[in-house]
Every structure is written in C-alpha cells, then in structure tokens.
C-alpha cells in the first residue's frame, strides 16, 4: 500500500499557501513595525524524530505577503538567531528543527523589530501517541482508537482514504474523550473495502500574547500519525 494521497482539504490548504504568497516578499525596514503579523507553526509527525518550528512575518494579517527581516530586525528561538529561507510556495521563512524529545518544556521566541522593540512568546509542544495496536485487517464496525497526550476532551481530525480511483475518503473532526476516539461504522460508508490509509491529526491554534498593535499573530500546532490496514465487511 504505497499509494500517497492528499485529502481534498489539504489541497485547498496548499492552494491557500500559494495564494497567500503571490506578493513579492518585502523587508521589515520598508513597513510600519506596528503592522507586522506573526505566523508561527510547530509541526511534527510520528516516525520522524525531528519537529519543525517555522516562523513567518506577514504584512498586516495571516493573508499578507511574507517579510524578510532587515537588521536590526531578527528572530531568535531559545537564544539562537534564525537565518532566512525562502520558497515559491511559502515565501520567506525562518525555520529550525528539534529532536522531539528535546521539545518537552517551554521554548521562547523573541522577535526584534526595526525599532529594536522585542516581542517575546513562549510555547510548549506535546506529541500524541497512538496506544491502540492497529491490525493488518479491520472489519467495517465502529473503529476505536486510544491515544496518550490528549486532554480529557480534545478535538482530533481523522482522515480515512481508500486506494480506489479516483478514491474516496472520510475527513472529519471528532472529539476524543479521555483519550479515546470512536469512528462510527456509518461514518466510513463512503470508504471502499480494501487497502486504506488513516491519518490522525492533532491540530490547534492560539493567539500570540505579545504582538505589534495592528498586527497580532498566531501559533499553530500540528502532530500527525499514520496507519494502514485492510478494511473488510
């Protein structure tokens, strides 16, 4: 089962990234520091021992073009100054990676603007663990999965896709209660029997606590778990 799939909603996300960054990157020295929007992302996935921290600075809001930081503007993570990178899809970004086992505890982002004013943001990251051993074959019944690393009531996104062409999928948010997620039998009616892939995504977003007056910002977190099995009646 090597078929790689992209849920329709993720396609829209990629399209959104492309649209968000159509404008040419600007420099922080060219705009009002009060209008910079902080766009911080922390992303990890099971099986990859590295967690990615990606920081971007945008013009006015989350849809604004990305900014390159001109000295004295800079951004630091845990005291380390990050160097700019850039891509056609995402624009200018500041990125680093940590081993997942080093992300326990609190981490600090410090952004310095063109007037040397500093904005400090702290965050912590909790990977999610799937406790349920998923067999090679599952019957078309209620599917029950237990997790560690969730709150007593926590939202988790589940995507189950088959390997037919053009392919069908279940893509929905559910509430895990005390770490348990139950996917009802009728919720996978559209998914064909045979090889399927399931993605569990813990995603959440919080507003930054320290930001420019007009800008604002967010920190988004995501952690992905993948499994494959054969679905039968």
Phi and psi in degrees as a GROMACS rama.xvg file:
@    title "Ramachandran Plot"
@    xaxis  label "Phi"
@    yaxis  label "Psi"
@TYPE xy
-103.959  6.22111  UNK-2
-63.463  126.92  UNK-3
-97.5107  131.262  UNK-4
-126.881  152.728  UNK-5
-120.662  110.796  UNK-6
-53.3406  147.923  UNK-7
-54.3236  -37.3222  UNK-8
-66.4787  -32.5093  UNK-9
-71.7701  -33.7718  UNK-10
-58.6135  -43.2756  UNK-11
-63.2913  -33.9945  UNK-12
-65.4403  -45.5837  UNK-13
-61.6907  -41.074  UNK-14
-61.6259  -40.1068  UNK-15
-62.8371  -43.1285  UNK-16
-56.1635  -45.1908  UNK-17
-61.7295  -45.2185  UNK-18
-66.1874  -38.4315  UNK-19
-63.301  -25.1637  UNK-20
-114.282  25.8361  UNK-21
-67.9128  -30.8851  UNK-22
-73.8191  146.151  UNK-23
-64.925  140.637  UNK-24
-58.2081  142.948  UNK-25
-109.668  178.522  UNK-26
-109.667  148.685  UNK-27
-63.1958  -25.2468  UNK-28
-72.9256  -12.3813  UNK-29
-96.0565  -5.20412  UNK-30
-128.973  166.738  UNK-31
-68.2883  119.957  UNK-32
-55.7165  -26.4077  UNK-33
-69.9477  -14.1558  UNK-34
-102.915  13.6345  UNK-35
-83.7286  132.837  UNK-36
-104.272  129.749  UNK-37
-89.9436  124.597  UNK-38
-123.189  97.2814  UNK-39
-109.571  135.646  UNK-40
-132.329  138.398  UNK-41
-126.056  120.716  UNK-42
-134.241  134.295  UNK-43
-143.079  165.181  UNK-44
-149.634  147.612  UNK-45
-59.8784  139.473  UNK-46
91.06  -13.8921  UNK-47
-111.992  113.838  UNK-48
-73.5352  -5.64454  UNK-49
-104.687  135.006  UNK-50
-105.707  134.833  UNK-51
-98.0144  131.13  UNK-52
-112.033  116.173  UNK-53
-120.203  124.333  UNK-54
-118.91  130.968  UNK-55
-133.638  153.328  UNK-56
-125.468  125.392  UNK-57
-119.959  163.847  UNK-58
-84.9163  109.445  UNK-59
77.2861  -45.5266  UNK-60
-155.758  -174.824  UNK-61
-67.3913  -14.5293  UNK-62
-98.0635  -1.0029  UNK-63
-74.6235  160.49  UNK-64
-63.9603  155.145  UNK-65
-80.9956  155.817  UNK-66
-117.23  140.259  UNK-67
-90.8548  141.751  UNK-68
-90.2889  112.543  UNK-69
-88.9891  134.449  UNK-70
-53.1176  140.758  UNK-71
-82.1222  3.55588  UNK-72
-63.2534  139.291  UNK-73
-164.304  167.746  UNK-74
-133.57  137.611  UNK-75
-122.409  145.021  UNK-76
-122.825  117.033  UNK-77
51.8405  41.3579  UNK-78
84.9436  -3.81266  UNK-79
-102.109  124.417  UNK-80
-74.2275  130.089  UNK-81
-93.7557  147.538  UNK-82
-100.781  143.169  UNK-83
-70.2594  144.157  UNK-84
-128.551  172.567  UNK-85
-157.833  147.97  UNK-86
-143.768  161.092  UNK-87
-61.5275  -37.7215  UNK-88
-81.1414  -41.4825  UNK-89
-101.116  -13.5402  UNK-90
79.7827  -156.528  UNK-91
-77.0861  136.265  UNK-92
-146.64  163.27  UNK-93
-126.423  118.472  UNK-94
-135.212  146.358  UNK-95
-148.519  165.041  UNK-96
-128.916  144.349  UNK-97
-123.778  146.894  UNK-98
-60.3047  137.247  UNK-99
-55.6396  -35.322  UNK-100
-73.4191  -7.11675  UNK-101
-99.2035  -0.516113  UNK-102
-91.7034  -0.431274  UNK-103
-64.1567  145.56  UNK-104
90.0454  -165.565  UNK-105
-101.279  139.249  UNK-106
-122.774  155.659  UNK-107
-126.37  128.086  UNK-108
-106.349  130.965  UNK-109
-125.931  117.193  UNK-110
-103.552  131.982  UNK-111
-111.128  125.263  UNK-112
-89.0661  -175.682  UNK-113
-65.4961  -19.4504  UNK-114
-97.4612  11.9776  UNK-115
67.6464  17.8172  UNK-116
-81.0769  137.131  UNK-117
-105.663  142.002  UNK-118
-124.156  118.576  UNK-119
-106.244  132.468  UNK-120
-133.55  133.419  UNK-121
-112.992  145.551  UNK-122
-148.604  160.351  UNK-123
-132.247  157.74  UNK-124
-133.939  130.825  UNK-125
-121.507  106.103  UNK-126
-61.7623  153.649  UNK-127
-104.783  141.501  UNK-128
-118.984  128.97  UNK-129
-84.7174  114.975  UNK-130
-83.8901  -26.5425  UNK-131
-74.1196  128.234  UNK-132
-79.4648  117.018  UNK-133
-89.9012  117.014  UNK-134
-71.4213  171.622  UNK-135
-65.9604  -29.3828  UNK-136
-130.313  135.536  UNK-137
-129.071  140.295  UNK-138
-81.3233  157.286  UNK-139
-77.0496  70.9771  UNK-140
-124.585  -175.126  UNK-141
-57.519  134.397  UNK-142
-102.886  126.782  UNK-143
-118.095  128.844  UNK-144
-132.546  134.061  UNK-145
-110.682  138.42  UNK-146
-127.066  155.859  UNK-147
-115.734  147.533  UNK-148
99.2287  9.09892  UNK-149
-107.707  159.485  UNK-150
-72.7616  169.316  UNK-151
-60.2076  -35.4983  UNK-152
-125.945  114.804  UNK-153
-143.921  141.336  UNK-154
-85.7678  136.007  UNK-155
-138.83  140.492  UNK-156
-95.849  133.32  UNK-157
-123.251  130.93  UNK-158
-124.102  122.434  UNK-159
-121.737  121.741  UNK-160
-129.56  140.51  UNK-161
-90.8108  -179.576  UNK-162
-108.291  15.0074  UNK-163
-73.297  166.491  UNK-164
-112.337  127.226  UNK-165
-82.7916  0.679317  UNK-166
94.7972  141.793  UNK-167
-126.439  156.569  UNK-168
-149.08  157.7  UNK-169
-106.767  127.568  UNK-170
-138.736  107.915  UNK-171
-155.715  159.191  UNK-172
-93.6885  136.777  UNK-173
-133.26  165.124  UNK-174
-100.891  123.243  UNK-175
-88.3399  128.439  UNK-176
-109.494  120.017  UNK-177
52.1747  40.8794  UNK-178
83.1582  0.0150825  UNK-179
-108.695  129.299  UNK-180
-112.85  126.426  UNK-181
-114.258  120.229  UNK-182
-102.622  115.558  UNK-183
-68.2169  148.515  UNK-184
-52.8246  -43.8533  UNK-185
-68.8277  -18.8866  UNK-186
-74.6383  -15.7539  UNK-187
-110.68  20.0508  UNK-188
-59.1374  -32.6005  UNK-189
-78.7067  -13.9092  UNK-190
-85.533  129.092  UNK-191
-76.6825  151.512  UNK-192
-60.6299  153.726  UNK-193
116.094  -162.365  UNK-194
-62.4311  132.107  UNK-195
-135.052  157.206  UNK-196
-120.765  137.787  UNK-197
-119.59  135.983  UNK-198
-116.889  131.128  UNK-199
-110.805  125.614  UNK-200
-126.153  118.236  UNK-201
-92.9983  112.038  UNK-202
-128.95  133.463  UNK-203
-152.748  162.487  UNK-204
-141.599  137.655  UNK-205
-130.741  153.656  UNK-206
-76.2366  144.682  UNK-207
-67.8687  152.777  UNK-208
-91.4897  -23.3881  UNK-209
-129.965  116.977  UNK-210
-155.641  164.113  UNK-211
-60.3977  156.071  UNK-212
-56.6923  -42.73  UNK-213
-96.5969  -16.7411  UNK-214
-85.9711  -72.5024  UNK-215
88.7695  -160.063  UNK-216
162.949  177.965  UNK-217
-147.563  157.064  UNK-218
-121.023  122.311  UNK-219
-111.518  140.94  UNK-220
-121.693  140.746  UNK-221
-146.8  142.641  UNK-222
-141.388  130.401  UNK-223
-118.908  137.437  UNK-224
-123.481  135.152  UNK-225
-119.38  142.377  UNK-226
-143.883  158.353  UNK-227
-133.422  145.062  UNK-228
-159.819  170.876  UNK-229
-98.401  124.875  UNK-230
-96.3285  127.632  UNK-231
-133.215  163.591  UNK-232
